[in-house]
Amino acid sequence: MKRVPNRAKLPPPEPIIIKLDQKQLRGRIVLPKVKYQVIASVEADEVFDGMVIPLPKVLIYFLSKNELMLLSTIIEETNENGDCALSLKEMAVRMKISTPTLSNCLYSLRKIGLLLETPNGKKGGGRLRKLNYPAIQHLNDLVEGEDPGIYTRIRKASRKINILNLTKDDVKGAYDTHVLDPDHDPAEEEEYD
């Protein structure tokens, strides 16, 4: 178990000191007023020790399975080497999907603005790939507190518009009678005879 650094520890409670003046016949006795507070202490319990990839939660609902695998491959390669310079064939073999499927995933991620690419400077069509974290942050801020059912509708809207151009109004406009706004009152839908 890892040791907690000193700067992260709570200070111990201060001792209570009662002072009595022995020279005075009439002295006061002051008792401390005790306030009890519940303080939670957290101990780290390591339940898994292996390779972990940090992935924003919003992308789990927003992307398809193959796009998620592609994103995690890019993140993993970037964490190991600083950037992702894998060729299409190398990525397809690693992800165990066909090259046309991988090309479609790359195209859709580029189109919605989640993937940035630059030429790698070598002969051929090699590319350096990285994630567009400002776009991911913008998407996360847009859908924070929203119903997860709205993610697929936002995805359809992002086919025509870059994610950075989506607004809260676009998100609110995606709600209908099947996917209700989190602030929606079910009493409004009641029908009376």
C-alpha positions as CSV (number, residue, x, y, z in Angstrom):
1,M,0.0,0.0,0.0
2,K,1.3,3.4,-0.9
3,R,2.2,5.9,1.8
4,V,0.2,9.1,1.9
5,P,2.5,12.1,1.6
6,N,2.7,14.5,4.6
7,R,1.2,17.4,2.7
8,A,-1.9,15.4,2.0
9,K,-2.5,14.4,5.6
10,L,-4.9,16.2,7.9
11,P,-3.3,17.9,10.9
12,P,-3.8,16.1,14.2
13,P,-6.4,17.8,16.5
14,E,-4.9,20.5,18.8
15,P,-4.7,19.5,22.5
16,I,-7.1,21.0,25.0
17,I,-5.3,23.0,27.7
18,I,-7.1,24.1,30.9
19,K,-5.1,26.8,32.8
20,L,-5.6,27.4,36.5
21,D,-4.0,30.3,38.4
22,Q,-2.9,28.9,41.8
23,K,-2.2,32.3,43.3
24,Q,-5.7,33.5,43.1
25,L,-8.2,32.1,45.7
26,R,-11.1,32.8,43.5
27,G,-10.4,31.3,40.1
28,R,-12.5,30.4,37.3
29,I,-12.7,26.9,35.9
30,V,-13.1,27.0,32.1
31,L,-14.2,23.8,30.5
32,P,-13.8,23.4,26.8
33,K,-16.8,23.2,24.6
34,V,-16.5,20.1,22.6
35,K,-17.8,20.0,19.1
36,Y,-17.8,16.6,17.3
37,Q,-17.3,16.4,13.6
38,V,-17.4,13.4,11.4
39,I,-14.2,13.3,9.4
40,A,-13.9,10.7,6.7
41,S,-10.5,9.2,6.2
42,V,-9.7,7.5,2.9
43,E,-7.4,4.6,2.6
44,A,-6.3,3.5,-0.8
45,D,-7.1,-0.1,-1.6
46,E,-5.4,-1.2,-4.8
47,V,-7.8,-3.5,-6.6
48,F,-6.1,-3.6,-10.0
49,D,-2.5,-3.4,-11.1
50,G,-2.2,-3.3,-14.9
51,M,-2.4,-1.2,-18.0
52,V,-5.1,1.5,-17.7
53,I,-6.1,4.1,-20.4
54,P,-7.7,7.3,-19.2
55,L,-10.7,7.9,-21.4
56,P,-13.3,10.7,-21.0
57,K,-16.7,9.3,-20.0
58,V,-18.5,11.4,-22.6
59,L,-16.8,9.5,-25.4
60,I,-18.1,6.1,-24.2
61,Y,-21.7,7.1,-25.0
62,F,-20.8,9.3,-28.0
63,L,-18.7,7.0,-30.1
64,S,-19.2,3.6,-31.7
65,K,-17.2,0.5,-30.6
66,N,-14.7,0.7,-33.4
67,E,-14.2,4.5,-32.9
68,L,-13.6,3.8,-29.2
69,M,-11.0,1.2,-30.0
70,L,-9.3,3.5,-32.4
71,L,-9.3,6.3,-29.8
72,S,-7.9,4.0,-27.1
73,T,-5.2,2.8,-29.6
74,I,-4.2,6.4,-30.3
75,I,-4.1,7.3,-26.6
76,E,-2.1,4.2,-25.7
77,E,0.4,4.9,-28.5
78,T,0.7,8.6,-27.5
79,N,1.3,7.6,-23.9
80,E,4.1,5.3,-24.9
81,N,5.8,7.2,-27.7
82,G,4.6,10.9,-27.4
83,D,2.6,10.7,-30.6
84,C,0.7,8.1,-32.7
85,A,2.6,7.4,-35.9
86,L,1.1,4.0,-36.6
87,S,0.2,3.2,-40.2
88,L,-3.4,2.2,-41.2
89,K,-2.2,-1.4,-41.6
90,E,-0.5,-1.5,-38.2
91,M,-3.6,0.0,-36.5
92,A,-5.9,-2.4,-38.3
93,V,-3.8,-5.4,-37.2
94,R,-3.7,-4.2,-33.6
95,M,-7.4,-3.5,-33.5
96,K,-8.3,-6.7,-35.4
97,I,-10.6,-4.8,-37.9
98,S,-10.3,-4.4,-41.7
99,T,-8.5,-1.4,-43.2
100,P,-11.6,0.0,-44.9
101,T,-13.5,0.0,-41.5
102,L,-10.5,1.7,-39.9
103,S,-10.5,4.3,-42.7
104,N,-14.2,5.0,-42.1
105,C,-13.6,5.5,-38.4
106,L,-10.7,7.9,-39.0
107,Y,-12.8,9.8,-41.5
108,S,-15.7,10.2,-39.1
109,L,-13.5,11.2,-36.2
110,R,-11.8,13.8,-38.4
111,K,-15.1,15.1,-39.7
112,I,-16.6,15.7,-36.2
113,G,-13.4,17.3,-35.0
114,L,-12.2,14.8,-32.4
115,L,-9.0,13.8,-34.3
116,L,-6.1,15.9,-35.5
117,E,-3.6,14.7,-38.0
118,T,-0.4,16.1,-39.6
119,P,2.1,14.5,-42.1
120,N,4.9,12.6,-40.3
121,G,7.6,14.2,-42.6
122,K,8.6,10.8,-44.1
123,K,8.2,9.5,-47.6
124,G,4.7,8.2,-48.2
125,G,1.3,9.1,-46.6
126,G,2.2,8.5,-43.0
127,R,0.5,10.7,-40.4
128,L,0.9,11.7,-36.8
129,R,-2.4,11.5,-35.0
130,K,-3.5,13.0,-31.7
131,L,-6.8,13.8,-30.0
132,N,-8.4,17.2,-30.1
133,Y,-8.8,17.7,-26.4
134,P,-10.4,21.2,-26.6
135,A,-13.2,19.6,-28.7
136,I,-13.6,16.7,-26.2
137,Q,-13.8,19.3,-23.3
138,H,-16.4,21.3,-25.2
139,L,-18.5,18.2,-25.8
140,N,-18.2,17.2,-22.2
141,D,-19.3,20.7,-21.1
142,L,-22.3,20.6,-23.5
143,V,-23.7,17.3,-22.3
144,E,-22.9,17.6,-18.6
145,G,-26.1,16.9,-16.6
146,E,-28.0,15.8,-19.8
147,D,-29.8,12.5,-20.5
148,P,-27.4,10.0,-22.0
149,G,-30.1,9.2,-24.6
150,I,-29.3,12.6,-26.2
151,Y,-25.8,11.7,-27.2
152,T,-26.7,9.8,-30.3
153,R,-28.9,12.7,-31.5
154,I,-26.0,15.1,-30.9
155,R,-23.8,12.7,-32.8
156,K,-26.2,13.0,-35.8
157,A,-26.1,16.8,-35.6
158,S,-22.3,16.7,-35.4
159,R,-22.1,15.0,-38.8
160,K,-23.1,18.3,-40.3
161,I,-21.5,20.6,-37.7
162,N,-18.1,20.5,-36.1
163,I,-18.3,19.8,-32.3
164,L,-16.8,23.1,-31.4
165,N,-19.7,24.9,-33.2
166,L,-22.4,23.0,-31.2
167,T,-24.2,25.1,-28.6
168,K,-26.5,24.4,-25.6
169,D,-29.4,25.4,-27.8
170,D,-28.6,22.5,-30.2
171,V,-28.6,20.1,-27.2
172,K,-31.9,21.4,-25.9
173,G,-33.4,21.2,-29.4
174,A,-32.6,17.5,-29.6
175,Y,-35.1,16.5,-26.9
176,D,-38.5,15.3,-27.8
177,T,-41.3,13.0,-26.4
178,H,-39.0,9.9,-26.4
179,V,-36.0,11.5,-24.8
180,L,-37.1,13.9,-22.2
181,D,-35.2,16.9,-20.7
182,P,-33.8,16.2,-17.2
183,D,-35.7,19.2,-15.9
184,H,-38.9,17.9,-17.4
185,D,-41.9,17.5,-15.1
186,P,-43.8,14.2,-15.9
187,A,-47.1,15.9,-14.6
188,E,-47.1,18.0,-17.7
189,E,-47.6,15.0,-19.9
190,E,-50.7,13.8,-18.1
191,E,-53.9,13.7,-20.2
192,Y,-57.2,14.7,-18.6
193,D,-60.7,13.5,-19.7
